[in-house]
Amino acid sequence: MNPLVYKLEKLFYNPTAVVLMACSALALYLIFSNYKAVQFIIRSLKRNKLRTILTSLAILVLVLVVTAIWTILSKLDEITEEKSKDLKAMVTEKYGARSQMPYSYARGLADGGARKPSDVHPQDNMAWSFYIGSLEKGKFTRENFMFFFCMDPEKFPTMMDEVDTFSPTDLAILFESIKKMKADKKRIMVGKERLKLLNKRVGDRIKLFCQNYKDIDLEFEVCGTLPEGRYENSAVMNIDYLQDAIDGYARDHKGEKHPQADKALTFMFLKTEDRNSFERLAEQISTSSLFTNPAVKCDTASSGVASFLDAYRDLLWGMRWLLVPAILVTMALVISNAISISVRERRTEMAVLKVLGFSPSRILFLVLGEALFVGVLSGLISSGGLYLLINGLIGGIPFPIGWFGKFEIPLAAWWWGPAIGGGTAFAGSFFPAWSARTVKVSEVFSKIG
């Protein structure tokens, strides 16, 4: 599926997005449907250009920050959201802080621990281990390390997330690289950003000194790239290559097994049809005698990721419920202060407008229109510009959390900005606008006289 079509579908299937886009469109329509009113609003804003520019810049910056935060939070919410169909189960060690299962579990788990003909079988499966290595022994820096997903490369297109958003070119590179990896276990796929940091390119041979498997130092050949975005700082290696190296350790050490020989399987992912199938599958696995030493547990993948993110729970909670509300309140106060000063300076003008026949509600509309004009337009420029700049130049917001390296600005940012700017503009300007509406002509002209 085309990435843009995919994003548009997700956007328009979101009821909140549709409502807020409609509100933003209505606000713009009300402002621009009356040409004379628009002329009046623009002239009013031009009277103090410095104040208008500073207010607009404040909204631009604050909307930018909120958009960046919502980008991260919305993506994490999407990842941890439970699905009703095509559920992905994640099997891990039950009691260990770090999941370390024997690789021999993989075969039985791939069949869902089925023992009877009536048992549920997974639709697909993927065994996962991690391999972390550096180009220089004893030196581990951002510029010389590599983080690998160890897996059957043929499972990447069917089991890894967001493959349906890859461009046709990236998909062609992916499938060609998978063929090469199946032909030679030493071949690897590496994210484009990681290759740049390592100063390597496709075709280069590299040797890595392992950080998480003692003495399992391996040589690789880069046969393809992973696209920009979620996987641009990661790499994929054939899990059989890692297992062969662990098995070979005993041959080189007089029959002594590697300390992690029975701890090399980190996760096992299983795809199921629906919630009912998942529950039956989880029951089969948890009661199977094949997976007792160590014992395992079966959760949905979204629950597993949510558990992993518990370490960041306070940070994410603070971003969602403290930082964003504080920014929204600040935006409302900035707009309120600017409009309040403008109304106080123009009380005589408001009185003259009433004498000329302007109704209180029309004056209220004009003052609100000034705030909405600045808020909606500034919000649109901020979030839309961020979408084009961040996604176009660097492929997402760099915010490493686990194996999430960058967060691409969603298409929804195009309505986030106008909605945030317009909403805070309305909230901040309503009371100053009401004050303008209630200006008494007699009081104003008595002071002038």
Secondary structure by P-SEA (a helix, b strand, c coil): ccaaaaaaaaaaacaaaaaaaaaaaaaaaaaaccaaaaaaaaaaaaccaaaaaaaaaaaaaaaaaaaaaaaaaaaaaaaacccccbbbbbbcccccccbbbbccaaaaaaacccccccbbbbcbbbbbbbbbbbccccccccccbbbbbccccccccccccccccccaaaaaaaaaaaaaaaaccccccccaaaaaaacccccccccccccccccccbbbbbcccccccccccbbbccaaaaaaaaaaccccccccccccccccccbbbbbbccaaaaaaaaaaaaacccccccbbbbccaaaaaaaaaccaaaaaaaacccaaaaaaaaaaaaaaaaaaaaaaacaaaaaaaaaacccaaaaaaaaaaaaaaaaaaaaaaaaaaaaaaccccccccccccccccccccccaaaaaaaaaaaaaaaaacaaaaaaaaaccaaaaaaaac
